[in-house]
Amino acid sequence: MKKRYSHRGHQIESHGDLYTSIVNGKSVSGSLLGVKQCIDWWCDTRIFRRPSEFGRQDFRAAQTARAESYKGFQIMSDEKQPGQWYIFVRGQLIKGALPMIKNYIDTHSLVR
């Protein structure tokens, strides 16, 4: 079964894991991300590049946000900065390493 997608005015057809489209009168095929990058590059610069010329060919898997419960508080990991955690306490953002945040909760006698 063929699926059709539209991206920036170009039609993309899928044949299983292979995606094809026509860019500048030339047929391109590859991963969905590669074909979309090819279309984006053409629309932005009017320079034709094949999908294989782009470094990344697959979408990155979404990182799951980790959270830890400590003395009734939900301490959440920062996705953009590995090893960093944060918590909102009385409307203020506290951010840092997990042991530092736990120490802050202990020293300030925060209880929920």
Backbone torsions as a table, in degrees:
resi	resn	phi	psi	omega
1	MET	NA	127.6	178.8
2	LYS	-85.2	138.5	171.8
3	LYS	-115.1	143.4	179.8
4	ARG	-119.8	136.5	177.7
5	TYR	-124.8	158.8	174.8
6	SER	-121.7	132.3	179.1
7	HIS	-140.0	113.3	178.3
8	ARG	52.1	41.2	175.8
9	GLY	85.5	1.8	178.5
10	HIS	-108.7	140.8	177.7
11	GLN	-89.2	132.9	177.8
12	ILE	-118.0	129.1	177.7
13	GLU	-111.5	141.3	178.3
14	SER	-108.4	139.5	173.7
15	HIS	-127.7	81.0	-173.8
16	GLY	74.5	-118.9	179.0
17	ASP	-96.4	2.3	-179.3
18	LEU	-104.0	129.1	-179.0
19	TYR	-115.0	138.6	-179.2
20	THR	-129.9	152.5	177.4
21	SER	-157.7	168.7	175.5
22	ILE	-111.1	120.7	179.0
23	VAL	-127.1	122.0	179.9
24	ASN	56.9	35.1	179.1
25	GLY	77.6	3.8	-179.4
26	LYS	-113.4	140.9	178.9
27	SER	-81.1	130.7	176.0
28	VAL	-122.1	146.1	178.2
29	SER	-146.7	153.8	-179.6
30	GLY	159.5	-154.1	178.1
31	SER	-72.2	162.6	-179.9
32	LEU	-60.1	-43.5	179.6
33	LEU	-63.9	-42.0	179.6
34	GLY	-62.0	-43.0	179.2
35	VAL	-67.1	-40.8	178.1
36	LYS	-64.8	-38.9	177.3
37	GLN	-63.8	-40.2	178.1
38	CYS	-61.5	-45.0	179.1
39	ILE	-65.1	-45.1	179.2
40	ASP	-59.9	-44.4	-178.8
41	TRP	-62.4	-42.8	179.8
42	TRP	-64.6	-44.8	-178.1
43	CYS	-66.2	-35.2	-176.6
44	ASP	-82.9	-36.8	-172.1
45	THR	-120.4	-12.7	-174.5
46	ARG	61.2	28.7	174.5
47	ILE	-115.1	128.5	-177.7
48	PHE	-85.2	128.5	174.2
49	ARG	-133.1	139.6	177.0
50	ARG	-75.4	152.3	179.4
51	PRO	-58.4	-30.7	-178.8
52	SER	-69.4	-15.5	-180.0
53	GLU	-78.6	-13.1	179.4
54	PHE	-88.9	143.7	-175.6
55	GLY	-66.5	-48.2	-174.7
56	ARG	-97.1	127.2	-176.8
57	GLN	-111.1	-10.3	-178.9
58	ASP	-128.3	153.7	176.4
59	PHE	-70.6	144.0	177.0
60	ARG	-74.1	141.8	177.0
61	ALA	-70.2	140.6	179.6
62	ALA	-67.8	131.6	178.2
63	GLN	-80.8	136.5	178.8
64	THR	-85.4	133.5	178.7
65	ALA	-74.5	129.5	178.3
66	ARG	-94.7	148.7	177.7
67	ALA	-140.8	147.9	178.7
68	GLU	-132.0	137.5	178.4
69	SER	-97.1	129.2	-179.8
70	TYR	-139.6	114.6	-179.7
71	LYS	51.9	40.9	176.7
72	GLY	86.1	-3.0	178.7
73	PHE	-101.8	143.0	177.6
74	GLN	-96.0	109.0	178.3
75	ILE	-97.9	124.1	-174.2
76	MET	-111.5	145.0	178.4
77	SER	-81.3	148.6	178.0
78	ASP	-89.7	119.8	-176.8
79	GLU	-69.7	-32.5	-174.6
80	LYS	-83.4	-21.8	179.4
81	GLN	-126.7	100.1	-178.7
82	PRO	-60.3	141.1	179.6
83	GLY	86.0	-6.1	179.4
84	GLN	-102.0	142.3	179.6
85	TRP	-128.7	160.7	178.5
86	TYR	-147.9	160.4	179.2
87	ILE	-153.3	147.7	174.6
88	PHE	-101.7	122.2	179.9
89	VAL	-125.8	118.0	178.9
90	ARG	51.5	40.8	177.3
91	GLY	81.4	3.8	179.1
92	GLN	-111.6	145.6	177.5
93	LEU	-89.9	123.7	174.2
94	ILE	-111.8	125.1	-175.2
95	LYS	-135.0	141.0	178.3
96	GLY	164.0	-160.8	178.3
97	ALA	-71.3	153.2	-177.1
98	LEU	-58.5	-45.3	178.6
99	PRO	-62.3	-34.7	179.5
100	MET	-66.0	-40.0	179.8
101	ILE	-68.2	-41.3	177.5
102	LYS	-63.2	-39.6	177.3
103	ASN	-63.1	-40.5	178.5
104	TYR	-61.5	-43.4	178.8
105	ILE	-63.2	-42.2	-179.6
106	ASP	-66.9	-45.3	-175.2
107	THR	-72.5	-27.8	-179.5
108	HIS	-96.4	10.5	176.4
109	SER	48.6	45.3	178.7
110	LEU	-80.6	128.9	-180.0
111	VAL	-135.1	140.2	176.2
112	ARG	-112.0	NA	NA
